[in-house]
Amino acid sequence: MILSKNLNNVYSDIRGDIYMHALELEKQGHKVLKLNTGNPAAFGFKMPDSIKNRIVADAERALGYCDIKGQECARIAIRNYHYSKGLNNITEDDIFIGNGVSEVAYMIITALIGKDDEVLVPAPCYSLWTNLTFLAGGKVGFYQCDELNGWQPDIESIKKGITANTKALVIINPNNPTGVLYSKEILLEIVDMARKNNLVIISDEIYDRLVLDEKQHISIAALADDVTMITMNGLSKSHCICGLRCGWLCISGIEKEKKILRDALVKIASVRLCSNALMQLVIPDALADSAYTEDMISSNGRLSRQRNAVIEELDKIDGISYVKNSAAFYLFPKLNLKAFGLKSDREFAKKLLDEKHILVIPGSGFNCADNDHFRIVMLPEESELRNAIKSIGDFLRNI
Ligand SMILES: Cc1ncc(COP(=O)(O)O)c(C=O)c1O
């Protein structure tokens, strides 16, 4: 069997060899704390009543195939949501709904990228964007996010990374794995760079409603009308329904370019007929139900308490430093490998799993330039998280 060469570099550490080892340990009867995925339902987060009620009420209305771009009521609600964030030059026709951001991401990369085309992605990066580029036969270029500057994208590194073949630049804001928000100044510089180099900006904003400390998320597409941008969003995280699969993309920019992309995406979307029709019908109620998400992120909400617990416990461990996150479910600490006599983040993650039965993903799994970070998923309840970080401290002290 000869498989496609495009598969050669496709890999996700989130479900990679260390994760497989965790499953083995579970089979042997060990209880493993799996901090590898941002999957709130696995940690007791319940779906909002607004969504549950709509699913029950509308099940019969969602049995047929529907509009390949997505049901109109849902696209209008999405349009209004993005209007409220300053994306003024979009209509419901510029919106495509899919089975999660993952599917619409696949659609836009398929539309833009062919053999030898390049996509510039952040390092560290959630692996969706590298993998989709490889699957399309394209090449991945990395720009660095600078830990010393709060993990903001490094503009010089973006400049250096642009080649004659670069077609798109991906930003993940708020970011996975660092959990930081990008500043307006940096976003404006990225817009400028895309404008000068005729790049499409793809902005993955799936965590935009999960912002802590009363900070504000800025959608890059709200900063310019003349640059083609694809804004990605969905309900997996803000409404804790990852398994129900509901995401969308929104095209903004100059109408001529928007039309070219709309036509391409209609072709691609029609290959898969439509996305889950029932999940589209929940979108208007879900987006109107901001209280559900606000409850998680308020200063005493579950996500804020869990984040605070993580950093309080990390502060007690010598040899670990971190940039305080203000969004999403993630923190990306740095290990002083030398002090612990460790060779790499991967060695750390493997040993931690074997000794303490805690699964974390090493930073190298996110294409972090240095191999001395790991990602913490801050979804378990506060007390469980405190115990987990204390165990990491014990492990490092006794290594
Ligand atoms: C940055 C980022 N984008 C996209 C996704 C996938 O989202 P969805 O569940 O909508 O496919 C994730 C999931 O963890 C993510 O972290």
The ligand as an SDF file (V2000), in Angstrom:
LIG
                    3D

 16 16  0  0  0  0  0  0  0  0999 V2000
   -6.9510   26.8920   18.3570 C   0  0  0  0  0  0  0  0  0  0  0  0
   -7.9780   25.8510   18.0400 C   0  0  0  0  0  0  0  0  0  0  0  0
   -8.6230   25.9010   16.8670 N   0  0  0  0  0  0  0  0  0  0  0  0
   -9.5460   24.9940   16.5370 C   0  0  0  0  0  0  0  0  0  0  0  0
   -9.8590   23.9500   17.4000 C   0  0  0  0  0  0  0  0  0  0  0  0
  -10.8840   22.9330   16.9650 C   0  0  0  0  0  0  0  0  0  0  0  0
  -12.1570   23.4050   17.2260 O   0  0  0  0  0  0  0  0  0  0  0  0
  -13.4780   22.6150   16.8140 P   0  0  0  0  0  0  0  0  0  0  0  0
  -13.8880   21.7860   17.9730 O   0  0  0  0  0  0  0  0  0  0  0  0
  -14.4690   23.7180   16.5490 O   0  0  0  0  0  0  0  0  0  0  0  0
  -13.1740   21.8230   15.6030 O   0  0  0  0  0  0  0  0  0  0  0  0
   -9.2160   23.8550   18.6270 C   0  0  0  0  0  0  0  0  0  0  0  0
   -9.4930   22.7270   19.5450 C   0  0  0  0  0  0  0  0  0  0  0  0
   -8.8550   22.5200   20.5500 O   0  0  0  0  0  0  0  0  0  0  0  0
   -8.2520   24.8300   18.9550 C   0  0  0  0  0  0  0  0  0  0  0  0
   -7.5990   24.7920   20.1210 O   0  0  0  0  0  0  0  0  0  0  0  0
  1  2  1  0
  2  3  1  0
  2 15  2  0
  3  4  2  0
  4  5  1  0
  5  6  1  0
  5 12  2  0
  6  7  1  0
  7  8  1  0
  8  9  2  0
  8 10  1  0
  8 11  1  0
 12 13  1  0
 12 15  1  0
 13 14  2  0
 15 16  1  0
M  END
$$$$
